[in-house]
């Protein structure tokens, strides 16, 4: 007895409860665990209302798993921790990490897994840098995935997360990331979520539920027999069927409600008979009544201890809870044991910590507390935790539970530290929330300018307008050169993201001179040039007023950034293309890894691309890609992959171009591309058309774009690609409208070099499809003139091909011969293949049949090698017209490889392992294995060694 109440009267400790009517669910979970031990990944999601028995099922599953040859990781989502990134992830892995020695930890964090350390411990690895929020969040997810793979490679893994609906967003994103890639891994992922409640992110849990490997289990209500077993557990004897059915009707068979109902009867001293149920409320509140009845029967110390635990959260330190409850340690300990004996709490770690037996118990207690009392209690809890040496995020979690600003010095210090940790772990929105709690309630700026600076920088990727407002307020108080540079750079970026590019240009023009460091001023000047390229009006002013001296030597990072920016902007004009290329080479050759900005190096590479040097551009992009992948700068990695896709396309490497666009779009989600999404999509459409996949091109063209995309030069390229697609679909009028609009916009942006965009070539063909010869010739002649002026051989070849379509006979042959001469030795193999097929067809039309056959076969072979299905089909038709036998299309050989298969095979041919390929392409090892299996079958080889005859090792390595 405890204060007149029988002990165990409200016993709902899961370790003493019987698992009733759950044999089918346990069997399914056990089978999935066996599959994981055998190497087959699986997912189970337990869904149900509160009290249906999800947590008990998970506990019994874990208890039934073998202890040898299997690793089991457990975590539970909680309301108090749901705002803090990777809280559930740390629950899963921290117990394991505490047991690891240095060498084993190093193995688990090797390769792409290295960034997992930032989620697991918040510690940076050597060489890590602070990254933008979007970069870091994806980088950490990718690192956690590979850390989990490394762990599963040691022994099969079972990951159990209870109450996933209350997990923090970052952990849910990781679990979703893992679920999408779990096939073929010896991992079982088991989650539970409560239905009918608001989730942290229902969409992410829905994504997991929708995975092909996910088994959704929905435990049903108890049967009459099941209720009978619970009656026997609570009362020690059975009841009749009539009582069982009445209980079922009153509770809906919910195990928690059944147990609560039986508890209320026992507390009231009533037997398990139907007549006793007339005293039970019919509105389902008997669980709440049972909890309140137990607490009211206890001394005041027990109620105070229960309230303190409800505020502090499960597993809180007893000493801290005692102080919050206003009790000495001995009295608090006695109170907790009294609560335990009445079934409300259970001891953890042999009584060193405590937790409620069910989350609903805490909810009942909190519901009876006033908002004012709760706010004050959380504030006191924060200070007590700080004094006890708790982590900053634990302290800050309680400060966030109050609506009042936390302006005391100690609170501001804690919130700033927690904000830095949140930013480092890829949760910029939380960092913003934490720092906003430091602002005075009356709207005045904080006394410490550093708070305003940190808030403005954190808001940059979350709320650009607020970031601009706060950074502008802080700017007048900051004089230190490096910090002032960072503020100005971030402020300009925020203005651009807010659609105020012109203001960004003006800001940098006015404020850059105030930075007392010459090279930092040059970096800001380079940023100003690139910012002007985001706004048509400011771009026109920049082109008119800026001297664009790109002849500097480039001896400092600032000078090289300025040269790169100038070269990038000048390269869009044919008359300065080669000068820009020389400047870009100078930047790239003298750049220092880890010192020079990858953004400006990407700009220099683009200058080479627009100068008609796709091979040099491709090599430069690859270098930046390697650097950004190693440093996990994934936004810039995605942008560079998109530009590299264009270089690969111009080289005729269609499969590699498609693989690059796919990599760019996979690594960087569409919402993070923003205004620039049109760029990779445009290249993707062109490559899909050439490979004959018009349906894929249609799908790419039909996707949604942000409305702000229409104000960018990247949209010009999308209009060109969509116009070409419409031309391929035999819609010349619609095609011409898109292509001429693209050209009009290109001229507005002064992107007049024919090597920048192919809009003019496809517009000319659209004119010809409509029978308009003169405008097609005019476009071709202008392109040829500009290409000659800029020494742009690839554009010259394309222009001469278009011009040849407006001629016939010897004049046509002469132009095509000049085009072939211009393309001789050019790396632009796709353009060369087109020229060969056009020339072969023209030779046949002039009666030179044998020469036509030979030329067409060359064009056909090159088209076949490049995977240019549409051009190959045209070459086949032209060969057939000459009386020659066309090439038979087969479902095997190099031609049959998909872009992804070709890319994986090429990497395997130079000796990269499946793991290395998977890490580099941001795919799973299972995906790599599937691609290689398909490659071996199509190429009729038995393994990697056989790939050498199909992929030249030197070219593949490049």
Secondary structure, DSSP 4 states (H G I P E B T S, - for coil): -BTTB-TTTT---TTTS---S-HHHHHHHHHHHHHHHTT--EEEEEEE-TTSSHHHHHHHHHHHS-SSSEEEEEEE--GGGTTSTTHHHHHHHHHHHTT--HHHHHHHT-GGGGGHHHHHTSPPPTT-----HHHHHHHHHHHHHHHHHHHHHHSEEEEEEESGGGS-HHHHHHHHHHHTT-TTSSEEEEEEEETTS--S-HHHHHHHHTSTTEEEE------HHHHHHHHHHHHSS---HHHHHHHHHHHTT-HHHHHHHHHHHHHTT--SSGGGGGGS-TTSTHHHHHHHHHHHTS-HHHHHHHHHHHHH-TT-BHHHHHHHHT--HHHHHHHHHHHHHTTSEEEETTTTEEEESSHHHHHHHHHTS-HHHHHHHHHHHHHHHHHTT--HHHHHHHHTTSSS---SHHHHHHHHHHHHHHHHTT-HHHHHHHHHTTS-TTSPPPSSHHHHHHHHHHHTTT-HHHHHHHHHHHHTT---HHHHHHHHHHHHHHHHHTT-HHHHHHHHHHHGGGSS-HHHHHHHHHHHHHHHTTSHHHHHHHHHH----------SHHHHHHHHHHHHHHTTSGGGHHHHHHHHHHHHHH--TTTS-HHHHHHHHHHHHHTT-HHHHHHHHHHHHHHHHHTT-HHHHHHHHHHHHHHHHHHT-HHHHHHHHHHHHHHS-HHHHGGGHHHHHHHHHHHHHHTT-HHHHHHHHHS---GGGGGSSHHHHHHHHHHHHHHHTT-HHHHHHHHHHHHHHHHHTT---TTT--HHHHHHHHHHHTT-HHHHHHHHHHHHHHHHHHT-HHHHHHHHHHHHTT--HHHHHHHHHHHHHHHTT-S-HHHHHHHHHHHHHHHHHTT-HHHHHHHHHHHHHHHHHHT-HHHHHHHHHHHHHTTPPPPPP-SSSGGG--HHHHHHHHHHHTT--HHHHHHHHT--HHHHHHHHHHHHHHHT-SSGGGGGGTS-HHHHH-
